């Protein structure tokens, strides 16, 4: 006989357990199951699809087409890097609502450094600028210098560039000496911008400086404007 209280084996016919003294009237002559005496462990049910990573599937939080209303569809896709596939974050057609299907996809490069440059500044009429500078005996050239400065500043990468107004002021104060430094720096900006897009260095800084030193400043302005127009229209 097996005691239902302590599980001890007793001789047939006895009425009380020889170990714990419990009555054996209702004892069943069956093997004692120790596992039955242990508290049942709490089963952790999967959340969502058990085929997902950790058995977890976060299907939808609000509108899956809105950022902050995400739908994470799959964790543990063996075809993805690290076994992880984050299918959709918001609208996959919008930046900030990207779709990662095969590892990390880098965001689009900044237009100023990606070689496009379209929309950074308007294309300006080169012929009209030259004509007005000649007709006004150089007065329009000051405004032209201003626009060249402001437009080139937008691709310079300098967080605190010298403004067009300050360039004109310094040029007048130094009797044109600062203008030589200015045109050289404009050429450096163009050269650096071209190199960042994988284009060859055209030595624009040296060319602009030499033209200005020998009295062909308007030619250096025209060359600079031509480069900026190509950037503005995406022709480079």
C-alpha positions in Angstrom: 0.0 0.0 0.0 1.2 3.5 -0.8 0.5 6.4 1.5 -1.2 9.2 -0.4 0.3 11.7 2.2 4.0 11.0 2.1 4.3 8.4 -0.6 5.9 5.7 1.6 5.4 2.0 0.8 3.5 0.1 3.5 2.8 -3.6 3.9 -0.5 -4.8 2.7 -3.3 -4.8 5.3 -2.0 -2.0 7.5 -4.4 0.8 8.2 -1.9 3.5 9.1 1.2 4.7 7.4 4.3 3.5 9.2 6.1 6.7 8.3 3.7 9.5 8.9 0.8 7.8 10.6 -1.8 8.9 8.1 -4.8 6.5 7.6 -4.5 4.2 4.6 -8.2 3.5 4.2 -8.5 5.5 1.0 -5.0 4.8 -0.3 -4.7 3.5 -3.8 -2.2 0.8 -4.6 -0.7 2.8 -7.5 2.8 4.1 -8.0 3.6 7.4 -6.4 4.0 10.3 -8.8 6.4 12.8 -7.3 5.9 15.2 -10.1 2.2 15.5 -9.2 3.2 16.9 -5.8 5.2 19.7 -7.4 3.4 23.0 -8.2 2.7 23.3 -11.8 5.1 25.6 -13.5 3.5 28.5 -15.2 3.5 28.0 -18.9 4.6 31.0 -20.8 2.4 31.2 -23.8 3.7 32.9 -26.9 2.5 36.3 -27.7 1.2 36.3 -31.2 2.7 33.9 -33.7 5.0 31.3 -32.0 7.0 31.2 -35.3 8.3 34.6 -34.5 11.5 35.5 -32.6 10.8 34.7 -29.0 7.4 33.6 -30.1 6.4 37.3 -30.3 4.6 39.1 -33.0 3.7 42.8 -32.7 1.1 43.1 -35.3 -0.2 46.6 -35.2 0.0 49.7 -33.0 -2.5 52.2 -34.4 -2.4 52.9 -38.1 0.6 51.0 -39.5 0.9 53.7 -42.2 1.7 56.4 -39.7 5.0 56.9 -37.9 4.3 55.9 -34.3 1.7 53.4 -35.6 4.2 50.7 -36.5 3.7 47.2 -37.7 6.7 44.9 -36.9 5.8 41.8 -38.9 8.7 39.4 -38.5 11.5 38.7 -36.1 13.8 35.8 -36.9 13.7 35.6 -40.7 16.8 33.5 -41.4 17.2 35.2 -44.8 17.9 38.6 -43.1 21.1 39.8 -41.6 21.3 38.7 -38.0 18.1 36.7 -38.6 16.1 39.9 -38.3 13.7 41.5 -40.7 11.9 44.7 -39.8 9.4 44.9 -42.6 7.6 48.2 -42.3 7.9 51.4 -40.3 5.1 53.7 -41.4 4.8 54.5 -45.1 7.8 52.7 -46.9 7.6 55.3 -49.6 8.5 58.1 -47.2 11.9 58.8 -45.6 11.3 58.2 -41.9 8.9 55.4 -42.9 11.5 53.2 -44.4 11.3 49.5 -45.3 14.2 47.4 -44.3 14.1 44.1 -46.2 17.7 43.0 -46.5 19.8 44.7 -43.9 20.3 48.4 -43.4 19.4 50.8 -46.2 21.2 54.2 -45.9 19.1 57.3 -46.2 19.4 59.5 -49.2 22.5 61.7 -49.3 22.3 65.4 -48.8 21.7 67.1 -52.1 24.6 69.4 -51.6 27.0 66.6 -51.2 25.3 64.0 -53.3 26.1 65.7 -56.6 22.6 66.9 -57.4 22.4 70.4 -56.0 19.1 71.1 -57.8 17.1 73.6 -55.9 19.9 74.9 -53.7 19.9 78.2 -55.6 18.5 79.5 -58.9 20.2 79.4 -62.2 21.3 82.9 -63.1 21.7 84.4 -66.6 25.4 84.6 -67.3 25.1 86.8 -70.4 22.8 89.3 -68.6 25.2 89.5 -65.6 28.2 90.3 -67.9 26.2 92.9 -69.9 24.8 94.7 -66.8 28.2 94.8 -65.2 29.7 96.5 -68.3 26.8 98.9 -68.8 26.8 100.0 -65.2 30.6 100.4 -65.2 31.0 97.7 -62.5 28.2 98.8 -60.2 26.1 95.7 -61.0 29.3 93.7 -60.4 28.9 94.3 -56.7 25.5 92.7 -56.7 26.9 89.9 -58.8 29.6 89.4 -56.2 26.9 89.2 -53.6 24.9 86.5 -55.4 28.0 84.5 -56.2 28.9 84.6 -52.5 25.5 83.6 -51.2 25.0 80.8 -53.8 28.4 79.3 -53.2 28.0 79.4 -49.5 25.2 76.9 -49.8 27.5 74.2 -51.1 30.5 75.2 -48.9 29.6 73.1 -45.9 30.7 76.0 -43.7 28.2 76.6 -40.9 29.2 80.2 -40.5 30.2 81.5 -44.0 31.1 85.1 -44.7 27.9 86.8 -46.1 27.8 88.5 -49.4 27.3 91.9 -47.8 30.5 91.5 -45.6 32.5 90.4 -48.7 31.5 93.6 -50.5 32.3 95.7 -47.5 35.7 94.1 -47.0 36.5 94.4 -50.7 35.8 98.2 -50.6 37.8 98.7 -47.3 40.8 96.9 -48.6 40.7 98.5 -52.1 40.0 95.2 -53.8 42.7 93.1 -52.0 40.2 91.1 -50.1 38.4 90.4 -53.4 41.4 88.4 -54.6 41.2 86.2 -51.5 37.5 85.9 -51.9 37.6 84.7 -55.5 40.3 82.2 -54.6 38.1 80.8 -51.8 35.2 80.5 -54.2 37.3 78.4 -56.4 38.3 76.2 -53.5 34.6 75.6 -52.7 33.9 74.6 -56.3 37.0 72.3 -56.4 36.0 70.7 -53.1 32.4 70.2 -54.1 33.5 68.5 -57.4 35.9 66.2 -55.5 33.2 65.1 -53.1 31.2 63.9 -56.1 34.1 62.1 -57.6 34.9 64.6 -60.3 38.4 65.7 -61.1 39.9 68.7 -59.5 39.8 71.6 -62.1 42.2 73.9 -60.2 39.5 76.5 -60.3 40.9 78.4 -57.3 44.2 79.1 -59.0 42.6 79.9 -62.3 40.1 82.4 -60.7 43.0 84.1 -58.8 45.3 84.5 -61.8 42.5 85.9 -63.9 41.7 88.5 -61.2 45.3 89.4 -60.6 45.8 90.1 -64.3 42.7 92.3 -64.6 40.2 89.7 -65.9 38.0 89.6 -62.8 34.8 89.6 -64.8 36.0 86.4 -66.6 36.6 84.7 -63.2 33.1 85.8 -62.2 31.7 84.3 -65.4 33.5 81.0 -64.9 32.3 80.8 -61.3 28.7 81.6 -62.3 28.9 78.9 -65.0 29.9 76.3 -62.4 27.1 77.3 -60.1 24.6 77.2 -62.9 25.6 73.6 -63.7 25.2 72.7 -60.0 21.8 74.4 -59.8 20.5 72.6 -62.9 22.0 69.2 -62.1 24.2 69.2 -65.2 27.3 68.0 -63.2 
